[in-house]
Amino acid sequence: MLNERSLAITQDCESCPIRHRAVCARCESDELLRLEEIKYYRKFEAGQTVIWSGDRMDFVGSVVSGIATLTQTMEDGRTQMVGLLLPSDFVGRPGRSSAAYDVVATTDLVMCCFRKAPFEDMMKRTPHIAQRLLEMTLDELDAAREWMLVLGRKTAREKIASLLSIIARRDSSVNMRQVTDQLTFDLPLTREAMADYLGLTLETVSRQISALRKDGVIVLDGKRHVTVPDMGRLLEEAGDDADGGLFD
């Protein structure tokens, strides 16, 4: 059973803050009305499990706000964070009855959920929803392949810079702000979570963040509020191209 809090939201699809990026991005007004009939919202507090790997999923949906992690548990009990779910990312797979990973809310999380069977039926009758989901899935695949490079070949400093640049660019995209030379955002992950995701120790993460701050690559206000004075320099530190790579 899902460990969620009920949430009364009456927001219509037309004014949704993630609509320009979500699976419904190309829907017409009549199609949005049909989605309204099968959608509902769920809110999870930081640390709560959205779904356990192997559990039956009776919904699919999009992250509206907050961050969640995808985690896989090995037979000996060890766990590895294998992905992040950021605003507009899609949760669940049409045609698959159970969850492939544990999904855990890292911050307070709001999800726009669709009842699975009606959504699958709507996909058959609305080709551009299926096409948009395919595009999002292929983008996710490209991002996963590039993340293999981050984990396998980049230095600890480059890994930290890469993660910061991913979060900064997504924050700008979701909030429909242009990626300018200077960006400000709140880091949604603790340093412990960053260490887990990047395959580093907590000490290494803290040391590299301090080094990036000392060198003027980032400015920290407290532990979570980050300002990037020069996005181009952060991308250079990450070893990425100036176009932002595949994580937008």
N, C-alpha and C positions, 0 to 999 in steps of 0.2 A: 504494500500500500504506500502511496506517495505521502511524504511528510510535508505537506504544504499548508499554507494559510489561505483561506478563501479571500478573494479580493473583489470588491465591487468597483468595476470600471465601466463607464458608459462611453468611452472614447470610440468614435467611429473610425473606420479604416481610412477615410479621406485625410484625416488629420494626424494619422499615426506618425510618430517621429522617425520610424525606420522604414516607412513604406517605400521610399525611393531605392532601398537596397534589398528589401525582403523578397520572399517568394511571390508575393502579390504585386510586385512593382509595376507590371504591365496590365493589370486587371482594369477592365472598364467598370463604370458605375454599377451596372446590373450584376456583374460578377462579384464586385465587392459586397453587394447586398446579400448574395448567396453565401459568401464567406462569413458575413455577420451572423447568419443563421446557425453556423456550426462552430463558432469560435467561443472561447471563454478564456479568462485570465487566471493565472496562478502566481502566487508570490511565495518565494522561499527565503528564509533568513540565511545569512552567511553561515556556512558550515553544514547546512541541511542537504540531504541527498535527494535529488530530483528523481532519479531512477537507478536501480541496481542492475549491473550487467546480468543478462539472462532473464530479467523480469519481463513479463508481458507488457507491451506498450499499447495503450488504447488511444494514444494521441500522437500528433506531430505538432511542431510549432516553431516559433521564432523567439529568440531572446530580444526583449524590448529594452530592458535596461539591466545593468549589472554584468557580472562575469561568472562563468561556470567552468569547471575543468572536466576533461575526459580522462578517466583513470582506468588502467588495466591492472588486475591482480594476478600474480603468478601462483603456481601451485604451492610454493613454499610460503605464501603469504606476503611476499614482497609486492609493493605497488609501484607503478610508474605512471606519472602524468604524461599523457600522450597528445594532449591538445587543449586548446582554450576555446571556449564559446564566448564570443563577443557580441554586442548588440547587432541585430539583423541576422546572425548565424542561425541556421536551421537545425532543429533537434529531431531525431527520429528518421526512419527510412520507410517510405511507403513500400508495401510489399513484404516487409520484414516484421515478424510478429513479436520479436523480443529485442531488448536493448543489447547492443554490442559492448558497451562500456558503462562503467559507473559514471554518472553525471552528478557533480556536487557543486552547489552554489558557493563560490569563493567570496562574493559580496552579496548583499541583499539583491535578490533576483526577481524580475518580473518577466513572465513568459506569456505570449499570446499563443494559445493552444487551439488546435482544430481536432474535432473528433475524427479519428483515423479513417474509418470506413467511408463516411461522406466525403472526406477530402480526397481519398483515392478515387472515388467515383467522379468527383469534380475534375480531377486531373485528366481522366479519360475524355471528358466532354469539353475541356478547356485546354487545348494544346499548348498555349503559351505559358500556362502555369507549369506544365511538365517541362517545357523548354527552359524556363527560368530556373527550375530546380536542377536540371541537368547542368546548366551553366555554373550554378553555385557549387555543385558537386565536383565539377572539373576544376574550378578555382581552388576548392579545398584539396583536391589531389595535387595540384601544382604547388600549393603552399606546403603540403606535407613533404613533397620531394625536396623543396628548397630547405625546409626545416631539417631534413637529414644532413644537408651540408652544414647548417649552423651547428648541429650537435656533433658531427663527425670530424669537421675540419677546422672550425674557427677556434681562436683562442678564447680564454675566459673573458677578456675585455671585449672582444668582438661579439661574443654571445650576449653579454649584458646590453651592449649598444644595439644589437639587432632586436632584442625583445623590446627595448624602450622605443625604438623607431616604429615597430609594428603597432604598438599601443597608441603612439602619438598619431600615426597616420589614420588608424581606424577611428580614433576619437574625432579627428577633423572631418572624416568622411561621413560618419553617422550624424554629426551636428551640422553638416553641410557648410563647413568652413574651409576656405582655401588653405592648402598646405603652404604656408608662408615660411620665411626664414626663421621666425620665432614661433614656437608652439608652447602652450601651457596645458597640462592635464594632470589628473589625479591617478597615481599608480594604483591599480586595483589589486595587486598581489603583494603579499608580505614577502619579505626577503627569504623566508623559509620556503614559501611556495615557488619563488623564482629559482631557488637552488634545486628544488625537486624537478622542476620542469626543464632546467638547463643541464642537469646532471653535474652540478657543482656542489661544493660544500657551502654552508652558510657563511663561513669565514671568508671564502673566496668572493662570494657575491658582495658582501659588505666592503671588502677591500677594493674591489673593482668599481663599485659605485662611488666610493670615497675618492678614488683616483680620477674618475670622470668628472666629479665635482671639482676637485682640486685643479684640474687642467682646464676648467671653464667650459667643458662640453655640455654639462647640465648644471642647473641651479636647483637646489632643494630647499623647500620651505617645510620644515618638519621632515617626516620620513616618507610621505606619500605625494606631496604636491611638487610636481616637476615642471621646470621651465627649460626648454631647449632653445638657447639663444640663436643657434645657427643649425638648422636642420641638415644642411649640406654637410656640415662637419660631423654631425652624429652619424649620418649615412657612411661617411668615409671611415669613421671609427668602426662601423659595423662591417665594413668591407662590401657594402652594397652599392649598386648603381644609383645615380642621382634620381632616376625615375621612380624609385620607391619599391622596385621589385614586385613580388607577387602577393603581398599581404594586404593590399589596399581593400 
